[in-house]
Amino acid sequence: MSVCTDIPLVLSLLDPYLPWALPLYRRIQFHSTHPKAPHACILTSPPTSNISHSPPRSSRSDLANSSIPPFTVAHIDLSRGPETQIWMFSTLEVPVPPSASQVASHTKEFNATINAQFLDIMRTCYRDLVSLMSGTPPLSYTANEKAQKRYGKMDYSPSRVLFGTLHKDLRNLIPDHAIRRVDAPYLKYIFEEGGAHSPGDDTLENDALPHGYVYGELSEQDLRRALDRTDIPRSVETLRTLYGRGVFTLNASGERGKDAIAWGFLGVDGSLSSLHTEVEHRGRGLGVRLSRHLFGKQRQVFGNGGGQWGHADVAEDNAGSRRVMEKVGGQVMWRNGWVEIELEDYLGYSSTAEKHTT
């Protein structure tokens, strides 16, 4: 296991595994292009010097049949709690075609290796990062009204960590006794590079709004209204750091309305986030056009690399948002979720001495 400070190197390791590595890829790009917490870091297992560079693949079969040894990478920022603190990708996530039942991805040895890498990263997180956190709840906990409303009174512990957009196969590595919270399952929508479209509509790049609407920057009041319209436990401070865009009305004189009537954001992992259209303006394709507009800004926000792949997490029971994602051209490629675990229970620590000698 190693701490990786060479951003281009770790991105080059992840690039052949797009779109499966896309959430972590974008999170690391955000890490490199925006202000970050002092102890935010990227961990890899095995060390980057021991990870083979995989050539670009043309199909899932190519990846599945690769002889490249498995590896796991995580971006960790514990200061973000109670919002997402850990993004992780493992080569375990790459799907294996049914015809490739005997490849390394399906062997006990492969799965044991991934499990050991996951454990290695969590041990390092506990030993080197949790110890830097305060034992009393930081302001990010006490001031996050959305989280308190959604989850009730939160018992703070610096060793409780929240994984975001965690692939179901990685979730299965965590024993139930260590899990403190699991949110409802999400579907991962992927928007294909350079060609996503919806039947009978224009390409992804066409973000032109209908007559009477215009894009604009979101005000502080708009950000607070965006928080009011979502159940996602974010703070207004987080929204200020994200690239967001609003849709506003235009009157007959061409004057823009004061308040946004639709809005959306690109999350710190590049996901299409908090997309919303006020009820009286629905049915006009604003959500679809705004989604395209936001995806078109990825290079501006995250820098070069990663192509134009886009992604979004949508709750399985959110039929309205799923229809919008399908109209934009998204395809469901896997299931994931948000999982909070207690590291001390996961690592099996039962005494102070054991914690400090492991």
Summary of the structure (lengths in Angstrom):
residues: 358
radius of gyration: 20.9
end to end distance: 14.5
largest distance: 72.6
contacts: 1100
relative contact order: 0.16
helix: 39%
strand: 22%
